[in-house]
Amino acid sequence: MAYPVMLDPRTVAYLATDADGSGPWMYAVDVERRVPHRISTGLESYTSLAASADGTRLVTTIATPRTSLWRLSLSGEGTAAAASGPSLVAANGLTPRFGPGLLLYVSAQGGREGVWSLQRGATREIWGSPHAHIVGAPALSPDGRSIAFAAREGDRSRLYLVDPDGGHPRVVTDSLALRGNLAWSPDGQSLVSGVVREGEPRVMRIPLNGDAPVPLVAEYSLDPVWSPDGRFLLYSGADVGTTFPLRAAAADGRPYPLPSVMLTRGARRVAFLRDPQRLVILRGEIGHKDPWLLDLSTGAERPLAVLPADFTIGDFDISADGTEIVFDRQQPNSYLALIERPTI
């Protein structure tokens, strides 16, 4: 919660994020009834708020960040290719995920947010809605026949499956408070995701046959990533100041041995580089991070690539052969808006 302002003697407006981290949105609360409700619509994110003395005028800063997709070639040894810098893939996109012959990502265009694909140089919208916010990144099944993604509309999250061409969309469940990224189980029969239980996200296995979800990790856990051999999954723990731990669990949920790894805010995404012992993480300051390579068997780290100073990574993925990294570049942008409240 931030920037509280009085609209009248009993109404306070303020900015706050949703439980899934989206926003900040604009809310109002009656100070006597103490029931907050969102008063902004659409996908606009607000970063400041002020009001005139009589509450009839609001001025707010609306964030309109530009997020684009970029590609960086890697050598077979897991280093940036010589004399090769990032190249633009898509002018509007985030949370990229590789699949056989295609690239999945999320994009907001024309007032609607949706899941898109890039295949053979052509882009297409697979699913979209003007009222929903995509939670995390889309995930392609191991056999390449289904795309899973979560979308939040109002207070409800829905887990969807859809064909790669956009056909046969169906809702797997709409009763779970999903958080962070999804991951397919190695056998393709279930998905794992952070689900809010007792006030915090915990990784759960979500069967696709309609069975009840199964708790997999008993502590705060987000953004699961399966190892290439399916023996264990990685997840990020709760924030401790501006850092959080990277932890692992075996396929049956038991703790899995892992070197002590602490990452910084904005670096929750990790990805394996071809084998279960080589992991790509993000290292650096909160405002700028570079991809690093972490050896899980020894704990040794080294830079994978050095990006230009004005590049801020939000999310990324590594191709199956380890020769390419695709990431979203976040560029801040905002404008001031004046809101006139009707007088009665």
C-alpha positions in Angstrom: 0.0 0.0 0.0 1.3 3.5 -0.9 0.2 7.1 -1.6 -3.0 7.3 0.5 -5.2 10.3 -0.2 -8.5 11.5 1.1 -11.3 11.7 -1.4 -13.9 12.8 1.2 -14.2 12.6 5.0 -14.8 8.8 4.9 -13.1 7.6 1.7 -9.3 6.9 1.2 -7.8 6.1 -2.2 -4.4 4.4 -2.4 -2.2 2.3 -4.6 -1.6 -1.4 -3.9 -0.5 -4.6 -5.6 -2.6 -7.7 -5.8 -1.6 -10.9 -4.0 0.0 -12.2 -7.2 2.3 -9.2 -7.5 0.4 -7.5 -10.4 -0.2 -3.8 -10.3 0.0 -1.5 -8.5 -3.7 -0.7 -9.0 -5.8 2.0 -7.6 -8.1 1.1 -4.6 -10.5 2.9 -2.3 -11.7 2.0 1.1 -14.5 3.4 3.3 -12.8 4.2 6.6 -15.9 3.2 8.6 -16.8 -0.1 6.8 -13.1 -0.9 6.0 -13.9 -2.8 2.9 -11.4 -2.1 0.1 -12.3 -2.3 -3.6 -10.3 -1.7 -6.8 -11.4 1.4 -8.6 -9.1 1.3 -11.6 -9.9 -0.8 -14.7 -7.8 -2.3 -17.4 -4.1 -3.3 -17.2 -2.7 0.2 -16.3 -0.1 0.1 -13.5 0.1 3.1 -11.2 3.3 4.4 -9.5 2.1 7.5 -7.7 -1.1 9.3 -6.6 -2.1 12.7 -5.3 -5.4 14.5 -4.8 -6.6 18.1 -4.6 -7.8 19.4 -1.2 -11.5 18.8 -2.0 -10.8 15.3 -3.5 -12.4 16.2 -6.9 -9.1 15.9 -8.8 -6.6 13.1 -8.8 -3.2 13.2 -10.5 -1.4 9.9 -11.0 1.6 8.5 -12.7 0.8 5.6 -15.0 3.6 3.2 -15.8 3.8 2.1 -19.4 7.0 0.0 -19.5 8.2 -1.2 -22.8 9.1 -4.9 -22.8 10.7 -6.4 -25.8 12.3 -9.8 -26.6 16.0 -10.2 -27.5 18.2 -13.0 -28.6 21.9 -13.7 -27.7 23.9 -16.5 -29.4 26.0 -18.7 -27.1 29.0 -20.9 -28.0 29.0 -24.6 -27.4 31.1 -24.0 -24.2 28.3 -21.9 -22.7 29.7 -18.4 -23.4 28.5 -15.5 -25.5 29.5 -15.9 -29.1 32.4 -13.7 -30.1 31.6 -10.3 -31.6 27.9 -11.0 -31.1 25.5 -8.7 -29.2 21.8 -9.0 -28.5 19.4 -8.8 -31.5 15.8 -7.9 -31.4 13.2 -10.7 -31.7 9.9 -9.0 -31.0 9.1 -5.4 -30.1 6.4 -6.3 -27.6 6.8 -9.4 -25.5 7.9 -10.9 -22.2 8.4 -14.3 -20.4 9.8 -16.2 -23.4 9.8 -20.0 -23.5 11.4 -22.2 -26.1 9.6 -25.2 -27.7 10.4 -27.4 -30.7 10.5 -25.1 -33.6 8.7 -22.2 -31.8 9.0 -19.6 -29.2 6.1 -18.8 -26.7 5.7 -15.5 -24.9 3.2 -13.1 -23.4 2.3 -9.9 -25.1 -0.1 -7.0 -24.4 -1.5 -5.5 -27.6 -4.6 -3.6 -28.5 -5.8 -3.4 -24.9 -5.7 -7.2 -24.4 -3.1 -9.5 -22.9 -2.4 -12.9 -24.4 -0.2 -15.9 -25.2 1.7 -15.6 -28.5 4.0 -17.8 -30.5 6.8 -17.1 -33.0 7.3 -19.8 -35.5 9.2 -19.6 -38.8 9.3 -15.9 -38.5 5.6 -15.5 -38.1 3.8 -14.4 -35.0 0.3 -15.3 -33.9 -1.9 -14.9 -30.9 -2.8 -18.3 -29.3 -5.1 -17.0 -26.6 -6.0 -13.5 -25.4 -8.5 -11.5 -23.3 -9.1 -7.8 -22.6 -10.0 -8.6 -19.0 -7.4 -11.2 -17.9 -3.8 -10.9 -16.6 -1.5 -13.8 -17.6 0.2 -15.2 -14.4 3.8 -16.2 -15.1 5.0 -17.7 -18.3 3.3 -20.2 -20.7 4.6 -23.7 -20.6 4.8 -26.3 -23.5 4.2 -29.9 -22.7 7.0 -32.4 -23.1 5.3 -33.9 -26.2 4.7 -30.4 -27.7 1.0 -30.9 -28.0 -0.4 -28.7 -25.3 0.4 -25.2 -23.9 -0.4 -24.5 -20.3 -0.8 -21.0 -18.8 -2.6 -19.3 -15.9 -4.8 -16.2 -16.3 -6.2 -14.1 -13.5 -9.5 -12.2 -13.9 -10.7 -10.3 -10.9 -10.2 -12.6 -7.8 -10.1 -15.8 -9.8 -7.2 -17.7 -11.4 -7.8 -20.2 -14.1 -5.4 -22.8 -15.4 -5.8 -23.3 -19.1 -4.6 -25.9 -21.7 -4.7 -25.0 -25.4 -3.3 -26.5 -28.5 -0.2 -24.8 -30.1 -2.4 -23.5 -32.9 -4.9 -22.0 -30.4 -7.5 -24.7 -30.7 -9.4 -26.7 -28.0 -8.9 -24.3 -25.1 -10.1 -25.8 -21.8 -10.0 -24.9 -18.1 -8.1 -27.4 -16.0 -9.1 -25.7 -12.7 -10.4 -22.4 -11.5 -10.3 -23.0 -7.8 -6.6 -22.5 -7.1 -4.8 -19.2 -6.3 -1.9 -19.7 -8.7 1.4 -17.7 -8.4 4.5 -17.6 -10.4 5.5 -19.8 -13.3 4.1 -23.2 -14.2 6.2 -26.3 -15.1 5.1 -29.5 -16.7 6.0 -32.7 -14.8 8.4 -34.9 -16.9 5.7 -37.5 -17.6 3.3 -34.8 -19.0 0.5 -36.0 -16.8 0.5 -33.0 -14.4 1.7 -29.5 -13.8 3.5 -28.0 -10.8 3.0 -24.4 -9.7 3.0 -22.2 -6.7 -0.4 -22.2 -5.1 -1.3 -19.9 -2.1 -2.0 -22.0 0.9 -2.3 -20.6 4.4 -1.3 -17.2 3.1 1.8 -18.1 1.2 2.7 -19.8 -2.1 3.7 -23.5 -2.0 4.6 -25.7 -4.9 1.9 -28.3 -5.7 1.4 -31.0 -8.3 -1.8 -30.4 -10.3 -3.0 -33.6 -12.1 -4.7 -33.1 -15.5 -7.1 -36.0 -14.9 -9.2 -34.1 -12.4 -7.7 -35.5 -9.3 -7.1 -33.2 -6.3 -3.8 -31.2 -6.3 -1.0 -32.8 -4.2 1.3 -30.7 -2.0 4.9 -31.1 -3.1 6.9 -28.6 -1.1 5.8 -27.7 2.4 7.5 -24.3 2.6 7.3 -21.0 0.8 8.1 -21.9 -2.8 7.7 -20.3 -6.2 8.6 -20.8 -9.9 9.5 -24.5 -10.0 11.9 -25.7 -12.7 12.5 -29.4 -13.4 16.0 -30.7 -14.0 16.5 -32.2 -17.5 16.6 -35.7 -16.1 13.4 -35.3 -14.1 15.1 -36.3 -10.8 14.5 -33.0 -9.0 13.0 -29.5 -9.3 14.4 -26.2 -8.2 12.3 -23.4 -6.6 12.8 -20.1 -5.0 12.1 -19.5 -1.3 10.8 -16.5 0.6 12.4 -13.1 0.4 14.9 -12.2 3.1 15.3 -8.4 2.6 16.3 -8.1 -1.1 17.5 -11.7 -1.4 16.0 -15.2 -1.4 17.3 -18.8 -1.4 17.3 -21.2 -4.3 16.2 -24.7 -3.1 15.5 -28.1 -4.5 13.1 -31.0 -4.0 13.2 -34.6 -5.3 10.3 -35.8 -7.5 8.5 -37.1 -4.4 8.9 -33.8 -2.6 11.8 -34.8 -0.3 14.6 -32.2 0.1 17.3 -32.6 -2.6 20.9 -31.6 -1.8 22.0 -28.3 -3.4 24.8 -25.9 -2.8 23.9 -22.8 -0.9 22.6 -20.3 -3.5 21.2 -16.8 -2.6 19.8 -14.7 -5.4 18.7 -11.1 -5.4 15.3 -9.5 -6.1 14.3 -9.7 -9.8 16.3 -12.9 -10.3 13.8 -15.7 -9.6 14.0 -17.1 -13.1 16.6 -19.9 -13.5 17.1 -22.4 -16.4 19.2 -25.4 -17.0 21.9 -25.4 -19.7 21.6 -28.8 -21.4 22.4 -31.0 -18.3 21.3 -31.2 -14.6 24.5 -29.7 -13.2 24.7 -26.5 -15.2 22.3 -23.8 -14.3 21.9 -20.3 -15.7 21.1 -17.7 -13.1 21.0 -13.8 -13.0 23.7 -12.0 -11.0 24.2 -8.2 -10.5 22.5 -5.2 -9.1 18.7 -4.9 -8.8 18.7 -2.5 -11.8 21.0 -4.5 -14.1 21.8 -8.2 -14.1 23.8 -10.5 -16.4 23.4 -14.3 -17.0 25.8 -16.4 -15.1 26.6 -20.1 -15.2 26.4 -22.0 -11.9 27.8 -25.5 -11.5 25.5 -27.3 -9.1 28.1 -30.0 -8.4 30.7 -27.6 -7.1 28.9 -24.3 -6.5 31.4 -22.6 -8.9 30.0 -19.6 -10.9 31.2 -17.6 -13.9 29.7 -15.0 -16.2 27.9 -16.4 -19.2 27.5 -13.1 -21.0 27.9 -9.3 -20.3 24.9 -7.3 -21.6 24.9 -3.6 -22.4 24.4 -1.4 -19.3 21.0 -0.2 -20.5 19.6 -3.8 -20.7 17.4 -4.9 -17.8 16.4 -8.6 -17.9 13.1 -9.6 -16.5 12.8 -13.3 -17.7 14.7 -15.6 -20.1 15.0 -19.1 -21.5 17.7 -21.3 -23.0 17.3 -23.3 -26.2 17.5 -27.1 -25.8 20.9 -27.2 -27.6 22.3 -24.5 -25.4 23.3 -22.2 -28.3 20.8 -19.4 -27.7 19.3 -17.4 -24.9 16.2 -15.3 -25.4 15.2 -12.7 -22.8 12.8 -9.9 -22.2 14.2 -6.4 -21.9 12.4 -4.1 -19.6 12.5 -0.3 -20.3 10.7 2.0 -17.8 8.3 4.6 -19.1 5.4 6.6 -17.6 3.2 9.6 -18.0 1.0 11.9 -15.8 -2.8 11.6 -15.9 -5.4 14.0 -14.5 -8.6 12.3 -13.3 -11.6 14.6 -12.7 -14.1 13.1 -10.2 -17.8 13.9 -10.8 -19.3 16.2 -8.2 -22.8 15.6 -6.9 
